[in-house]
Amino acid sequence: MSEINQKIEAWLDQLFAQWLQETKLKLEQSIQSTNAVDQKELLNSLLAEFKSSPETRLAMLSFKSYGRFLDMKILNYASPKKDSGGYAGDEIAGWVMRKGVSNFKKVPGYKKGEVSDYRAAQRIGWAIALKRVQRSQNDQRAHKPKRWYNKTFYAALSELREEVRFGFPDFVKQSLSQSLTHGR
């Protein structure tokens, strides 16, 4: 491989690796600006990895469950039944358990302390699911999730594309000029 090709490869590797780290940082800031319940878990699961070979460059960003953690602000329901495409109350019960049953003022149908945490979480989960179904049927303006990923990632991707598009010719021009000047 010629020296100019090696310089181009090194420039691209540096550019992509730097872009990946900056994008990961921007995504972390975007996640922190949301009020997701499992924000810490999402931040911990965010991974950035860059691999390079002469043929390809691979920048990977990954995170658990595509970032769509079960959070009450991002759930919109059509029906409380799982087989109809909505979220079942049992799934919300897991969220209730993570948040802590003690953080809820009331367990539907019971007085505080009369029921186990598991049963209380199920009751609260189903009550929330049914209430959200009623709300979504009555109000077509249901809360939509904050787009922390798409907006941040695709803006960063656009910046990378522009950097390659406009920076590459300048880099090649500078490298060729140095090679011709120094006779390499």
N, CA and C of each residue as an Amber inpcrd file, in Angstrom:
protein
   552
   0.8410000  -1.1720000   0.0000000   0.0000000   0.0000000   0.0000000
   0.8890000   1.2390000   0.0000000   0.5110000   2.2070000  -0.7870000
   1.3270000   3.4200000  -0.8840000   1.2260000   4.2360000   0.4010000
   2.1730000   5.1220000   0.5360000   2.2160000   5.9530000   1.7360000
   0.9770000   6.8540000   1.8330000   0.5220000   7.3750000   0.7070000
  -0.6630000   8.2390000   0.7230000  -1.8940000   7.4510000   1.1640000
  -1.9950000   6.2080000   0.7020000  -3.1210000   5.3680000   1.1290000
  -3.0730000   5.0950000   2.6300000  -1.8770000   4.8710000   3.1440000
  -1.7310000   4.6460000   4.5780000  -2.1470000   5.8870000   5.3700000
  -1.7890000   7.0550000   4.8510000  -2.1780000   8.3050000   5.5200000
  -3.6950000   8.4810000   5.4890000  -4.2980000   8.1490000   4.3650000
  -5.7600000   8.2510000   4.2490000  -6.4270000   7.2940000   5.2280000
  -5.9190000   6.0580000   5.2680000  -6.4710000   5.0610000   6.1970000
  -6.3730000   5.5660000   7.6380000  -5.2180000   6.0960000   8.0080000
  -5.0150000   6.5970000   9.3690000  -5.9420000   7.7800000   9.6540000
  -6.1100000   8.6720000   8.6740000  -6.9960000   9.8240000   8.8430000
  -8.4390000   9.3670000   9.0540000  -8.8860000   8.4110000   8.2440000
 -10.2510000   7.8990000   8.3800000 -10.4440000   7.1960000   9.7200000
  -9.4620000   6.4040000  10.1250000  -9.5580000   5.7200000  11.4180000
  -9.6930000   6.7280000  12.5600000  -8.8560000   7.7500000  12.5320000
  -8.8940000   8.7760000  13.5720000 -10.2320000   9.5230000  13.5460000
 -10.6890000   9.8770000  12.3600000 -11.9370000  10.6100000  12.2110000
 -13.1220000   9.7950000  12.7360000 -13.2110000   8.5330000  12.3310000
 -14.3320000   7.6920000  12.7530000 -14.2920000   7.4030000  14.2560000
 -13.1130000   7.1120000  14.7760000 -12.9930000   6.8250000  16.2110000
 -13.3790000   8.0520000  17.0400000 -12.9200000   9.2100000  16.6180000
 -13.2620000  10.4440000  17.3240000 -14.7600000  10.7280000  17.2230000
 -15.3250000  10.5400000  16.0390000 -16.7550000  10.7580000  15.8490000
 -17.5720000   9.8280000  16.7430000 -17.1610000   8.5830000  16.8270000
 -17.8830000   7.6070000  17.6260000 -17.8840000   8.0030000  19.0990000
 -16.7390000   8.4130000  19.6140000 -16.6640000   8.8180000  21.0180000
 -17.4890000  10.0760000  21.2820000 -17.4420000  11.0330000  20.3700000
 -18.2410000  12.2590000  20.5250000 -19.7330000  11.9500000  20.4520000
 -20.1160000  11.0530000  19.5590000 -21.5240000  10.6790000  19.4260000
 -22.0030000   9.9580000  20.6740000 -21.1750000   9.0840000  21.2130000
 -21.5420000   8.3920000  22.4550000 -21.7510000   9.4090000  23.5770000
 -20.8770000  10.3930000  23.6750000 -21.0040000  11.4300000  24.6940000
 -22.3040000  12.2260000  24.4990000 -22.6180000  12.5640000  23.2480000
 -23.8610000  13.2920000  22.9610000 -25.0890000  12.4600000  23.3190000
 -25.0390000  11.1610000  23.0280000 -26.1530000  10.2830000  23.3900000
 -26.3000000  10.1780000  24.9040000 -25.1840000  10.1090000  25.6160000
 -25.2410000  10.0620000  27.0740000 -25.8840000  11.3310000  27.6200000
 -25.5090000  12.4820000  27.0530000 -26.1080000  13.7470000  27.4910000
 -27.5940000  13.7830000  27.1610000 -27.9490000  13.2540000  26.0160000
 -29.3540000  13.2050000  25.6160000 -30.1590000  12.2960000  26.5460000
 -29.5840000  11.1680000  26.9220000 -30.2510000  10.2500000  27.8480000
 -30.4380000  10.9260000  29.2010000 -29.4100000  11.6330000  29.6580000
 -29.4910000  12.2960000  30.9530000 -30.5380000  13.4060000  30.9640000
 -30.8250000  13.9650000  29.8110000 -31.8360000  15.0220000  29.7500000
 -33.2560000  14.4550000  29.7650000 -33.4030000  13.1380000  29.5640000
 -34.7210000  12.5200000  29.6680000 -34.9620000  12.1810000  31.1270000
 -36.1860000  11.9260000  31.4630000 -36.5130000  11.5430000  32.8330000
 -36.9020000  10.0810000  32.9000000 -36.2060000   9.2590000  32.1680000
 -36.5200000   7.8310000  32.1300000 -36.2310000   7.1830000  33.4810000
 -37.0610000   6.2590000  33.8670000 -36.8860000   5.5560000  35.1340000
 -35.6100000   4.7290000  35.1140000 -35.3540000   4.0330000  34.0380000
 -34.1800000   3.1730000  33.9290000 -33.0290000   3.8850000  33.2240000
 -32.9030000   5.1600000  33.4690000 -31.8680000   5.9780000  32.8450000
 -30.4650000   5.4340000  33.1350000 -30.2200000   5.0480000  34.3700000
 -28.8990000   4.5410000  34.7430000 -28.5830000   3.2520000  33.9820000
 -29.5720000   2.3570000  33.8890000 -29.3780000   1.1010000  33.1660000
 -29.1020000   1.3660000  31.6850000 -29.8110000   2.3100000  31.1190000
 -29.6090000   2.6630000  29.7140000 -28.2140000   3.2460000  29.5040000
 -27.7910000   4.1340000  30.3850000 -26.4440000   4.7080000  30.2860000
 -25.3720000   3.6280000  30.4050000 -25.5700000   2.6960000  31.3320000
 -24.5960000   1.6150000  31.5170000 -24.5410000   0.6730000  30.3200000
 -25.6510000   0.5510000  29.6050000 -25.6800000  -0.3780000  28.4820000
 -25.1730000   0.2450000  27.1800000 -24.9860000   1.5600000  27.1550000
 -24.5240000   2.2440000  25.9400000 -23.0510000   1.9190000  25.6830000
 -22.7980000   1.2750000  24.5580000 -21.4390000   0.8740000  24.2020000
 -21.0680000   1.4330000  22.8370000 -19.8200000   1.8290000  22.6970000
 -19.2990000   2.3040000  21.4190000 -18.0410000   1.5120000  21.1100000
 -17.9710000   0.9900000  19.8920000 -16.8200000   0.1840000  19.4930000
 -16.4660000   0.5070000  18.0520000 -15.1820000   0.6580000  17.7990000
 -14.7080000   0.9480000  16.4480000 -13.7270000  -0.1340000  16.0290000
 -13.9580000  -0.7020000  14.8450000 -13.0620000  -1.7160000  14.2850000
 -12.6370000  -1.2560000  12.9020000 -11.3820000  -1.4820000  12.6070000
 -10.8520000  -1.0440000  11.3210000 -10.0150000  -2.1480000  10.6900000
 -10.1820000  -2.2720000   9.4000000  -9.3360000  -3.1560000   8.6110000
  -9.0900000  -2.4270000   7.2960000  -8.1490000  -2.8980000   6.4870000
  -7.9010000  -2.2060000   5.2190000  -9.1410000  -2.1180000   4.3200000
 -10.0400000  -3.0750000   4.4450000 -11.2200000  -3.0820000   3.5730000
 -12.3890000  -2.2790000   4.1300000 -12.5530000  -2.3040000   5.4480000
 -13.7450000  -1.6880000   6.0320000 -13.4430000  -0.9910000   7.3460000
 -14.3490000  -0.1250000   7.7170000 -14.3700000   0.5010000   9.0240000
 -15.7520000   0.2590000   9.5920000 -15.7980000  -0.1370000  10.8550000
 -17.0700000  -0.4430000  11.4730000 -17.1720000   0.3050000  12.7920000
 -18.1210000   1.2220000  12.8570000 -18.4050000   1.9600000  14.0880000
 -19.7220000   1.4240000  14.6220000 -19.6990000   0.9170000  15.8520000
 -20.9040000   0.3150000  16.4270000 -21.3110000   1.0520000  17.6960000
 -22.5600000   1.4270000  17.7310000 -23.1810000   1.9610000  18.9370000
 -24.2800000   0.9860000  19.3130000 -24.2900000   0.5430000  20.5350000
 -25.3290000  -0.3880000  20.9410000 -25.8150000  -0.0180000  22.3310000
 -27.0540000  -0.3790000  22.6090000 -27.6200000  -0.1870000  23.9320000
 -28.7780000  -1.1370000  24.0970000 -29.1010000  -1.4140000  25.3280000
 -30.0950000  -2.4170000  25.6660000 -31.4690000  -2.0440000  25.1130000
 -32.0910000  -2.9890000  24.4580000 -33.4750000  -2.8760000  24.0230000
 -33.7530000  -1.6220000  23.2110000 -32.7700000  -1.2090000  22.4140000
 -32.9020000  -0.0380000  21.5570000 -33.3030000   1.1950000  22.3460000
 -32.9990000   1.1910000  23.6460000 -33.2660000   2.3540000  24.4720000
 -34.7050000   2.5180000  24.8780000 -35.5490000   1.6020000  24.4700000
 -36.9620000   1.7500000  24.7900000 -37.2710000   0.9760000  26.0770000
 -36.7580000   1.4720000  27.1860000 -37.0110000   0.8530000  28.4710000
 -38.4420000   1.1440000  28.8830000 -38.9730000   0.2390000  29.6580000
 -40.3330000   0.4100000  30.1370000 -40.3770000   1.5960000  31.0890000
 -40.9510000   2.6700000  30.6450000 -41.0390000   3.8790000  31.4260000
 -42.4270000   4.4670000  31.2350000 -43.0440000   4.9300000  32.2750000
 -44.4290000   5.3600000  32.1840000 -44.6230000   6.5290000  31.2230000
 -43.6150000   7.3420000  31.0130000 -43.7730000   8.4710000  30.1110000
 -43.7880000   8.0600000  28.6490000 -43.2990000   6.8710000  28.3400000
 -43.2020000   6.5010000  26.9300000 -44.1810000   5.4180000  26.5200000
 -45.1030000   5.0640000  27.4020000 -46.0390000   4.0090000  27.0510000
 -47.3510000   4.5920000  26.5500000 -47.7590000   4.1730000  25.3890000
 -49.0690000   4.5050000  24.8480000 -49.7810000   3.1880000  24.6280000
 -51.0120000   3.0970000  25.0310000 -51.7210000   1.8370000  24.9770000
 -52.9360000   1.9250000  24.0670000 -53.1880000   0.8540000  23.3720000
 -54.4350000   0.7120000  22.6340000 -55.3500000  -0.2030000  23.4190000
 -54.7760000  -1.1730000  24.1100000 -55.5460000  -2.1350000  24.8770000
 -54.6440000  -2.7120000  25.9610000 -55.2170000  -3.0900000  27.1050000
 -54.3770000  -3.6530000  28.1580000 -54.0020000  -5.1040000  27.9030000
 -54.5710000  -5.7140000  26.8640000 -54.2960000  -7.1190000  26.5960000
 -53.0760000  -7.2570000  25.7070000 -52.2060000  -8.1510000  26.0730000
 -50.9710000  -8.3560000  25.3420000 -51.2160000  -8.7980000  23.8970000
 -52.1870000  -9.6740000  23.6840000 -52.4060000 -10.2180000  22.3430000
 -53.0260000  -9.2040000  21.3870000 -53.4350000  -8.0370000  21.8930000
 -54.0090000  -7.0340000  21.0020000 -53.0020000  -5.9550000  20.6480000
 -51.7410000  -6.1480000  20.9930000 -50.7000000  -5.2170000  20.5880000
 -50.3300000  -4.2000000  21.6480000 -51.0480000  -4.0990000  22.7580000
 -50.7220000  -3.1500000  23.8110000 -49.7890000  -3.7810000  24.8280000
 -49.5540000  -3.0760000  25.9050000 -48.7330000  -3.6110000  26.9900000
 -49.6540000  -4.1420000  28.0710000 -49.3940000  -5.3270000  28.5460000
 -50.2050000  -5.9190000  29.6010000 -49.8080000  -5.3380000  30.9450000
 -50.7530000  -5.3560000  31.8770000 -50.4900000  -4.8670000  33.2230000
 -49.3850000  -5.6360000  33.9070000 -49.2160000  -6.9120000  33.5410000
 -48.1490000  -7.7080000  34.1470000 -46.7710000  -7.1470000  33.7970000
 -46.6280000  -6.6260000  32.5930000 -45.3440000  -6.0350000  32.2060000
 -45.1050000  -4.7530000  32.9740000 -46.1500000  -3.9950000  33.1900000
 -46.0120000  -2.7560000  33.9470000 -45.6950000  -3.0660000  35.4040000
 -46.1570000  -4.2170000  35.8880000 -45.8680000  -4.6260000  37.2620000
 -44.3570000  -4.7140000  37.4950000 -43.6120000  -5.1500000  36.4910000
 -42.1480000  -5.1810000  36.6080000 -41.5800000  -3.7890000  36.8140000
 -42.1300000  -2.8310000  36.0940000 -41.7190000  -1.4370000  36.2500000
 -42.0610000  -0.9510000  37.6600000 -43.2510000  -1.3140000  38.1310000
 -43.6840000  -0.9240000  39.4740000 -42.7190000  -1.5020000  40.5150000
 -42.3100000  -2.7390000  40.3440000 -41.3760000  -3.3690000  41.2850000
 -40.0270000  -2.6420000  41.2820000 -39.5420000  -2.2690000  40.0860000
 -38.2650000  -1.5520000  40.0110000 -38.3680000  -0.1740000  40.6560000
 -39.4800000   0.4870000  40.4470000 -39.6770000   1.8110000  41.0250000
 -39.8770000   1.7010000  42.5300000 -40.5140000   0.6240000  42.9600000
 -40.7760000   0.4010000  44.3800000 -42.2450000   0.6030000  44.6900000
 -42.8810000  -0.4270000  45.2010000 -44.3120000  -0.3700000  45.5190000
 -44.5860000   0.7400000  46.5230000 -43.6470000   0.9790000  47.4220000
 -43.8370000   2.0090000  48.4490000 -43.9370000   3.4180000  47.8600000
 -43.5180000   3.6070000  46.6120000 -43.6070000   4.9210000  45.9720000
 -44.9980000   5.2280000  45.4300000 -45.9030000   4.2740000  45.5130000
 -47.2730000   4.4790000  45.0420000 -48.1800000   4.7170000  46.2420000
 -49.0680000   5.6860000  46.1310000 -49.9240000   6.0650000  47.2480000
 -50.9770000   5.0150000  47.5710000 -51.4350000   4.2950000  46.5530000
 -52.5740000   3.4120000  46.7630000 -52.4080000   2.1180000  45.9760000
 -52.8530000   1.0280000  46.5790000 -52.9440000  -0.2510000  45.8900000
 -54.4350000  -0.4930000  45.6750000 -54.8880000  -0.5140000  44.4100000
 -56.3230000  -0.6560000  44.1500000 -56.9180000  -1.9060000  44.8170000
 -57.9560000  -1.6720000  45.6180000 -58.6610000  -2.7730000  46.2610000
 -58.0850000  -3.2060000  47.5960000 -57.0010000  -2.5820000  48.0480000
 -56.3700000  -2.9760000  49.3050000 -55.9550000  -1.7430000  50.0950000
 -55.8060000  -1.9350000  51.3940000 -55.2100000  -0.9080000  52.2450000
 -53.7140000  -1.1890000  52.2940000 -52.9430000  -0.1730000  52.5980000
 -51.4880000  -0.3620000  52.6690000 -51.1310000  -1.4430000  53.6800000
 -50.2230000  -2.3080000  53.2720000 -49.7350000  -3.3580000  54.1520000
 -50.5750000  -4.6240000  54.1730000 -51.6940000  -4.6440000  53.4720000
 -52.5580000  -5.8250000  53.4680000 -52.1670000  -6.8650000  52.4360000
 -51.2480000  -6.5350000  51.5460000 -50.9450000  -7.4030000  50.4210000
 -49.4370000  -7.4220000  50.1790000 -48.9470000  -8.5150000  49.6100000
 -47.5080000  -8.6290000  49.3180000 -47.1090000  -7.6260000  48.2340000
 -45.8310000  -7.3100000  48.1690000 -45.3310000  -6.3770000  47.1610000
 -45.6030000  -6.8830000  45.7430000 -45.4620000  -8.1820000  45.5520000
 -45.7010000  -8.7540000  44.2240000 -47.1420000  -8.5350000  43.7900000
 -48.0790000  -8.8700000  44.6660000 -49.4960000  -8.7120000  44.3390000
 -49.8610000  -7.2350000  44.1840000 -49.2780000  -6.4000000  45.0380000
 -49.5280000  -4.9570000  44.9440000 -49.0230000  -4.4150000  43.6130000
 -47.8520000  -4.8800000  43.1800000 -47.3030000  -4.4280000  41.8950000
 -48.2090000  -4.8460000  40.7480000 -48.7420000  -6.0610000  40.8120000
 -49.6690000  -6.5170000  39.7690000 -50.9250000  -5.6530000  39.7360000
 -51.4880000  -5.3850000  40.9020000 -52.7110000  -4.5740000  40.9720000
 -52.4570000  -3.1570000  40.4490000 -51.3540000  -2.5750000  40.8650000
 -51.0120000  -1.2230000  40.4120000 -50.7590000  -1.2340000  38.9090000
 -50.0380000  -2.2480000  38.4240000 -49.7410000  -2.3430000  36.9890000
 -50.9940000  -2.4170000  36.1410000 -51.9200000  -3.2610000  36.5440000
 -53.1630000  -3.3840000  35.7730000 -54.0150000  -2.1260000  35.8750000
 -54.0070000  -1.4860000  37.0270000 -54.7680000  -0.2380000  37.1650000
 -54.2050000   0.8430000  36.2330000 -52.8960000   0.9120000  36.1730000
 -52.2600000   1.8820000  35.2800000 -52.5750000   1.5520000  33.8270000
 -52.4620000   0.2760000  33.4650000 -52.7340000  -0.1320000  32.0840000
 -54.1670000   0.2190000  31.6840000 -55.1300000  -0.0950000  32.5370000
 -56.5230000   0.2040000  32.2240000 -56.7700000   1.7090000  32.1360000
 -56.1710000   2.4530000  33.0380000 -56.3430000   3.9080000  33.0250000
 -55.7490000   4.5000000  31.7530000 -54.6090000   3.9910000  31.3480000
 -53.9660000   4.5290000  30.1470000 -54.7450000   4.1500000  28.8910000
 -55.3770000   2.9870000  28.9070000 -56.2280000   2.6030000  27.7810000
 -57.3960000   3.5750000  27.6860000 -58.0220000   3.8430000  28.8240000
 -59.1390000   4.7860000  28.8330000 -58.6910000   6.1570000  28.3450000
 -57.5290000   6.5900000  28.8070000 -57.0240000   7.9000000  28.4110000
 -56.7190000   7.9330000  26.9140000 -56.1080000   6.8650000  26.4000000
 -55.7570000   6.8710000  24.9680000 -57.0020000   6.7890000  24.0930000
 -58.0550000   6.1610000  24.5970000 -59.2960000   6.0980000  23.8240000
 -60.0150000   7.4400000  23.8420000 -59.8780000   8.1830000  24.9370000
 -60.5460000   9.4770000  25.0650000 -59.7160000  10.6340000  24.5380000
 -58.4310000  10.4900000  24.5700000 -57.5370000  11.5890000  24.1890000
 -56.5670000  11.0970000  23.1300000 -56.7010000  11.5670000  21.9290000
 -55.8300000  11.1440000  20.8400000 -54.4480000  11.7930000  20.9380000
 -54.2780000  12.6940000  21.9020000 -53.0010000  13.3830000  22.0560000
 -52.1690000  12.7290000  23.1580000 -52.1050000  11.4380000  23.1770000
 -51.3490000  10.7240000  24.2090000 -49.8820000  11.1570000  24.1610000
 -49.2320000  11.1150000  25.3010000 -47.8280000  11.5330000  25.3930000
 -46.9440000  10.6980000  24.4740000 -46.0990000  11.3590000  23.7450000
 -45.1750000  10.6610000  22.8590000 -43.7870000  10.6900000  23.4800000
 -42.9890000   9.6630000  23.2370000 -41.6640000   9.6200000  23.8430000
 -40.7460000  10.6950000  23.2780000 -39.8120000  11.1420000  24.1160000
 -38.8010000  12.0870000  23.6550000 -37.8450000  11.3320000  22.7430000
 -37.5480000  11.9200000  21.6470000 -36.6800000  11.2620000  20.6670000
 -35.2080000  11.5340000  21.0030000 -34.7200000  10.8310000  21.9920000
 -33.3460000  11.0600000  22.4340000 -32.3380000  10.4450000  21.4780000
 -32.7070000   9.3920000  20.7770000 -31.7410000   8.6920000  19.9380000
 -31.6960000   9.2460000  18.5170000 -32.8030000   9.1850000  17.8100000
 -32.8070000   9.5290000  16.3870000 -32.2750000  10.9250000  16.1240000
 -32.7800000  11.8950000  16.8320000 -32.3670000  13.2780000  16.6090000
 -30.8630000  13.4450000  16.8490000 -30.3930000  12.8980000  17.9380000
 -28.9790000  13.0170000  18.2990000 -28.0830000  12.2450000  17.3400000
 -28.4240000  10.9930000  17.0890000 -27.5730000  10.1410000  16.2610000
 -27.5160000  10.6280000  14.8140000 -28.6530000  10.9180000  14.2230000
 -28.6500000  11.2950000  12.8170000 -28.0550000  12.6830000  12.5810000
 -28.1380000  13.5630000  13.5710000 -27.4430000  14.8520000  13.4660000
 -25.9330000  14.6170000  13.4750000 -25.4730000  13.7290000  14.3520000
 -24.0440000  13.4090000  14.4180000 -23.5800000  12.7180000  13.1380000
 -24.4070000  11.8400000  12.6020000 -24.0670000  11.1450000  11.3570000
 -23.9490000  12.1350000  10.2030000 -24.8170000  13.1050000  10.1830000
 -24.7600000  14.1470000   9.1600000 -23.4660000  14.9460000   9.2820000
 -23.0640000  15.2370000  10.5210000 -21.7980000  15.9540000  10.7450000
 -20.6130000  15.1320000  10.2420000 -20.6270000  13.8280000  10.4810000
 -19.5490000  12.9580000  10.0010000 -19.4900000  12.9650000   8.4770000
 -20.6480000  12.8400000   7.8750000 -20.7030000  12.8340000   6.4130000
 -20.1180000  14.1320000   5.8470000 -20.4610000  15.2550000   6.4550000
 -19.9320000  16.5400000   5.9950000 -18.4260000  16.6340000   6.2290000
 -17.9740000  16.1070000   7.3470000 -16.5350000  16.1290000   7.6360000
 -15.7590000  15.3030000   6.6100000 -16.2840000  14.1360000   6.2710000
 -15.6240000  13.3110000   5.2540000 -15.7040000  13.9970000   3.8900000
 -16.8800000  14.4920000   3.5860000 -17.1090000  15.1170000   2.2730000
 -16.2150000  16.3280000   2.0400000 -16.0940000  17.1920000   3.0460000
 -15.3070000  18.4150000   2.8630000 -13.8890000  18.3010000   3.3970000
 -13.6790000  17.4540000   4.3940000 -12.3520000  17.3170000   4.9750000
 -11.4300000  16.4200000   4.1720000 -11.9900000  15.4110000   3.5200000
 -11.1740000  14.4650000   2.7610000 -10.3900000  15.1260000   1.6300000
 -11.0330000  15.9290000   0.7680000 -10.2530000  16.5780000  -0.3010000
  -9.1340000  17.4780000   0.2450000  -9.4250000  18.1700000   1.3440000
  -8.3910000  19.0150000   1.9480000  -7.2420000  18.1690000   2.4830000
  -7.5730000  17.0440000   3.1150000  -6.5440000  16.1650000   3.6580000
  -5.6760000  15.6050000   2.5340000  -6.3070000  15.1290000   1.4580000
  -5.5630000  14.5630000   0.3290000  -4.6810000  15.6290000  -0.3090000
  -5.2360000  16.7940000  -0.4860000  -4.4750000  17.9020000  -1.0810000
  -3.2510000  18.2330000  -0.2300000  -3.4460000  18.3160000   1.0830000
  -2.3430000  18.6140000   1.9910000  -1.3070000  17.4890000   1.9830000
  -1.7580000  16.2510000   2.0020000  -0.8370000  15.1050000   2.0110000
  -0.0290000  15.0300000   0.7200000  -0.6970000  15.2360000  -0.4120000
   0.0170000  15.2190000  -1.6930000   1.0150000  16.3570000  -1.7780000
   0.6170000  17.4980000  -1.2950000   1.5120000  18.6550000  -1.3020000
   2.7540000  18.3740000  -0.4600000   2.5750000  17.7840000   0.7210000
   3.7090000  17.4400000   1.5750000   4.5790000  16.3860000   0.9190000
   3.9470000  15.3900000   0.2770000   4.7050000  14.3320000  -0.3750000
   5.5490000  14.8880000  -1.5160000   4.9780000  15.7730000  -2.2860000
   5.7160000  16.3580000  -3.4250000   6.8030000  17.2860000  -2.9340000
   6.5390000  18.0300000  -1.8680000   7.5130000  18.9810000  -1.3280000
   8.7090000  18.2340000  -0.7390000   8.4350000  17.1560000  -0.0220000
   9.4980000  16.4110000   0.6520000  10.0200000  15.2570000  -0.1900000
   9.4810000  15.0680000  -1.3440000   9.9510000  14.0250000  -2.2470000
   9.6570000  12.6120000  -1.7730000   8.5850000  12.4180000  -1.0650000
   8.2210000  11.0810000  -0.5890000   7.1250000  10.5050000  -1.3870000
